[in-house]
Every structure is written in C-alpha cells, then in structure tokens.
Amino acid sequence: MNKRDKIIFYVVVFFILIPGAISFLIKIGSYFMVEVEEGMSGFALPFFNYLFVALGFVALFVWAYLEGHFRDIERPAIEMLEREQRYEEEFLKGGV
C-alpha cells in the first residue's frame, strides 16, 4: 500500500467507521435504557438485527482487507473499462 492509499484508508477509518461505530453503540445504549425503564419485551429482535448487520459489515471489511482489495483500489475501475471495451467491440462485430 502506498502512502496515498494509507492516507485514504485512515481517513475512511477515522471519519466514517469510527463515527458509525460510536453511533451504533449509542443506539444500542438507548435500547438498553428503554428496556430497563419500560420493560419492553420486544427488545431483543431489533438489538440482534443491528448486531448481525454490523458484524456482517465488519466481517466483509476484514475479509476485503485481508484479501488485498485495498492494495490497488484503481484496478477494479480499469477492469470494468476493459470489459466494457471488449463488450462494445463484440457488440459492433455482430453488425447491430
């Protein structure tokens, strides 16, 4: 990972992931407060929904990082453009 990619990575972590995690924890805390004060019986379902969604995103992020998807962040765009060019060449060969 070059210096520019590291800077982008840390900006995303500090300005998106950490505030998102903090707001998630605040939301879970508010659910706990309501549960304690009002004795809501339906507390567990939204809590576990939030938890599983958050854990899913964390798992996807860790998997992508470990697979090296953040090493060359321009490569997917280049591949998409190359595929589009091949598709257009094949489409034009068809005579349409």
Phi, psi and omega per residue, in radians:
M1 nan 2.202 3.134
N2 -1.428 3.101 -3.033
K3 -1.095 -0.691 -3.133
R4 -1.117 -0.752 3.129
D5 -1.135 -0.663 3.103
K6 -1.125 -0.711 3.126
I7 -1.099 -0.783 3.115
I8 -1.073 -0.753 3.135
F9 -1.041 -0.839 -3.118
Y10 -1.197 -0.582 3.075
V11 -1.120 -0.771 3.117
V12 -1.098 -0.764 -3.130
V13 -1.104 -0.850 -3.030
F14 -1.354 -0.512 -3.066
F15 -1.841 -0.178 3.125
I16 -2.142 -0.962 -3.044
L17 -1.219 -0.801 -3.113
I18 -1.171 -0.825 3.064
P19 -1.068 -0.620 3.086
G20 -1.124 -0.727 3.116
A21 -1.146 -0.701 3.125
I22 -1.125 -0.776 3.129
S23 -1.145 -0.605 3.071
F24 -1.098 -0.786 3.139
L25 -1.135 -0.650 3.080
I26 -1.108 -0.734 3.129
K27 -1.114 -0.764 3.103
I28 -1.112 -0.703 3.088
G29 -1.065 -0.697 3.112
S30 -1.162 -0.631 3.052
Y31 -1.080 -0.746 3.108
F32 -1.102 -0.700 -3.139
M33 -1.111 -0.743 3.120
V34 -1.147 -0.703 3.129
E35 -1.055 -0.776 -3.109
V36 -1.200 -0.731 -3.061
E37 -1.320 -0.767 -2.986
E38 -1.900 -0.183 3.123
G39 1.146 0.764 -3.133
M40 -1.149 2.292 -3.139
S41 -1.484 -0.370 -3.116
G42 -1.628 0.433 -3.077
F43 -1.222 -0.680 -2.963
A44 -1.142 -0.673 -3.065
L45 -1.084 -0.931 3.101
P46 -1.105 -0.620 3.136
F47 -1.063 -0.865 -3.119
F48 -1.226 -0.526 3.031
N49 -1.070 -0.884 3.100
Y50 -1.024 -0.778 -3.098
L51 -1.099 -0.818 -3.117
F52 -1.181 -0.663 3.088
V53 -1.123 -0.786 3.132
A54 -1.111 -0.773 3.118
L55 -1.127 -0.593 3.077
G56 -1.113 -0.772 3.106
F57 -1.144 -0.686 3.099
V58 -1.117 -0.746 3.130
A59 -1.103 -0.743 3.104
L60 -1.121 -0.693 3.124
F61 -1.134 -0.802 3.137
V62 -1.117 -0.746 3.122
W63 -1.061 -0.806 -3.134
A64 -1.109 -0.686 3.127
Y65 -1.153 -0.785 -3.129
L66 -1.189 -0.526 3.109
E67 -1.384 -0.143 3.086
G68 1.509 0.382 -3.121
H69 -1.232 -0.227 3.136
F70 -1.767 0.042 3.134
R71 -1.312 -0.779 -3.138
D72 -2.199 1.477 -3.016
I73 -1.320 -0.213 3.117
E74 -1.537 -0.320 -3.051
R75 -1.053 -0.759 3.117
P76 -1.040 -0.655 3.115
A77 -1.146 -0.722 3.123
I78 -1.133 -0.754 3.113
E79 -1.084 -0.699 3.122
M80 -1.098 -0.750 3.125
L81 -1.155 -0.670 3.099
E82 -1.136 -0.728 3.095
R83 -1.105 -0.734 3.120
E84 -1.085 -0.720 3.127
Q85 -1.136 -0.756 3.098
R86 -1.099 -0.710 3.121
Y87 -1.087 -0.788 3.136
E88 -1.126 -0.680 3.113
E89 -1.114 -0.764 3.114
E90 -1.168 -0.664 3.136
F91 -1.146 -0.704 3.134
L92 -1.243 -0.524 3.079
K93 -1.145 -0.473 -3.123
G94 -1.239 -0.176 3.077
G95 1.495 0.240 -3.137
V96 -1.586 nan nan
